């Protein structure tokens, strides 16, 4: 199985991905590591990426998915067309649905990432939540009370995988 953790910046994709990788033994890739220096600079300047900016990035991520039979990928996958491009056999998506006020708080608290709070409006504007016909997407509605362990447990249970490792 290939697992893509999706959501806007600050939704917890990397934290959940690292914990899931530890529990499953699957490799974890952070989609942020595959952006070009130009794309990173644009986001660091508070500018959202265009579809044209994202296309080569998505193609690199698709190649990574095709190269592995098991993996966890943190990737915003904000639009359905992006998810469609990343849909390779045996791929599931986990949509981390986080209230905007919690996203803003999280982004304001992190200073070690190029995607800052000023990117949130463009991310939310770009986001196309999964449609009902996207059967390969599981939505986790996240509250401030949910710990990373809670989310890992919920994700593994929804996928029919054991929590203990």
N, C-alpha and C positions, 0 to 999 in steps of 0.2 A: 504494500500500500504506500502511496505517496500522499502526504498530508500538507495542505497549504493553509496556513493561518493568515486570515485576511482581516483588514480593517484599517481605519485611518491611523495616522501617526498618534502614538500615545495609547493605543488600545491594548497593548501588552503582548503583541505578537512575539517579540524576541524573548521575553521572560517565559512565556508559556512554551515556546519552541525549545528553549534550552532545557526546561524541566521535562518536557515530553521526550526529548532526545536522551536524557539521562535515564528515564524510566523504561524506554523501549530499546535503547542501544542503537537506534537509527541515527544516521548523520543529520545534523542540523545545518541548514544554510540560511543566512540572513540576506534577503533580497537587497537590502541597503548596500551590502558589500559589492554588488554587481553594477551599481550606478557608475556612470562615467564621472571623472573629476568635474566636467562642465555641469552635469546635472546636479551634483552635490553643491557646487558653488551657487547655482541658481536657487536651490532650496535654502541654502544658508543665507541668501540675500532676501529670503521671505517670499520668493516667487514660486508659484506652483508650476509643475511640469505640464507640458502639453502632451497630447497623444503622440505627436511626432518625437518628442523627447523620450517618451516611455517605450516606443516600439522596439528599438535595439535592445533595451534592457529586458523587456519581456521575452524577446527571442533568445537572449542568453539564458534566462531562467528556464524557458522551455527546453533548451538543450540540456541543462542540468537535470531536469526532471526525467527526460528520456534516457539519460545516462545511468540512472539508478532505479532499482526496483523498489527500494524502501528509502524514504527520506522525509524530513520535515522541512518545509520552506516557509519562512516568514516573508510575506509579500502582500502589499496593500490590496491588490486585485480590486481596485475601486469600481471599475466599470465591468459590465457583463462581457463586453468584447474582450477585455483583458483576461477574464476568467475563461472565456471560450478558447483563447489562444493557449492558455496553460492547461486545458483539459486534455490530458493524455490518459491512456488506460490506467485503471486502478488508482485514480486520484480522487481525494475527498477534500473539501474545503471546510474550514471552521471559521465562521464570521463572528468576530468579536464585536458585538454591538454594545457600545459604551455611551452613556449619556454625555452630551456635549460639555456640561459643566465639569464632569469628572475628567474628561479628556483635557480640558483647558488646565485644570489643576495639575494633572500629571506633566503636561508639557511645560508649564511654568516652573516645575520643580527640577527638570533635567537640564543640565548645562553641558553634557558630554556628547551631544548629538547635533548634527547640522540641521535637523528638522525641528524648528522652534515653534512656539505657540502662534506666531504670526502666519504660519502655514495652515493652521486648522480651518479657517473659513474656506480656503480653496479646496482642501481635502473633503470637507463636508459637502461642498457644492458639486464636486466631481463624483462623490459616492453614489453608486446605484445599488441599493440594497438588493440582495438576492431575490429573484422572482420565485413564486411558488413552484414553477416548473423546473427549477434548478435542484433536482432531487439529490445531487451530490454535495449540497451545502447544508451544514448543520449550523444553526445560529445559537450562540451563547449570549443571553442578555445579562450583561455584567453590571453589578452594583458595587458601591464603595465597600461593602462588607465582604465581597468575594476575595479570598486570598489566592495567590498563585497555586497553592496546593489544591484548593477547592476546584479551580478551573481545570487543573490537570486531571483530577479525579473524574470530573464531569465529562471531559473530552474522551478519556480512555473508556469510560463506561458507555458512552454513546457510540463509540466505535467497536465495542465488544472486546476490548483489550484489557488485560489485568493491570491493576494499579501497582502492585508490589513488584519490585525488581531485586 
